[in-house]
Amino acid sequence: MSTPATSTARTRAYRKRLAEQGFTTLSISVDSDTARRLRTIAREHKQSMGDVLKMGSLLTLRALAALPRNVAE
């Protein structure tokens, strides 16, 4: 019987698996209202925080692309 892995070892293995699937770990700081909003969206729509952020980035790109060039700069 093997010894259970430490929390650090499990985290490293998890991040390695994600990297092998093309994912990147991202650390961000946002105000508490934004954090609460993102968590609420993820929970209410049964999505991961990563999926919420991915969709948010795509919607932002679409919105910015629709602006006149001089407004986005």
C-alpha positions, -999 to +999 in steps of 0.1 A: +000+000+000+015+034-010+016+064+012-010+091+003+006+120-016+010+153+002-012+182-007+017+198-025+024+167-045-013+164-055-013+200-066+018+196-087+004+165-104-029+183-110-012+213-126+010+189-147-021+172-160-037+205-169-005+217-186-004+185-207-040+194-218-029+229-229-041+248-198-021+275-180-025+285-144-033+322-141-032+342-108-052+375-108-063+401-083-097+417-086-119+437-062-143+418-039-174+428-060-159+413-092-148+382-073-183+377-059-199+383-093-176+358-110-183+332-083-220+338-085-220+334-123-200+302-121-222+287-093-256+297-108-247+284-143-228+253-131-196+264-148-160+264-136-144+298-129-121+290-158-150+286-182-166+319-169-133+338-175-129+322-209-163+333-220-158+367-204-126+372-224-143+362-257-172+385-250-148+414-242-129+408-274-162+408-294-173+441-277-140+458-282-138+447-318-172+464-324-160+498-311-146+524-335-108+521-337-100+553-319-123+546-289-105+513-280-071+528-281 
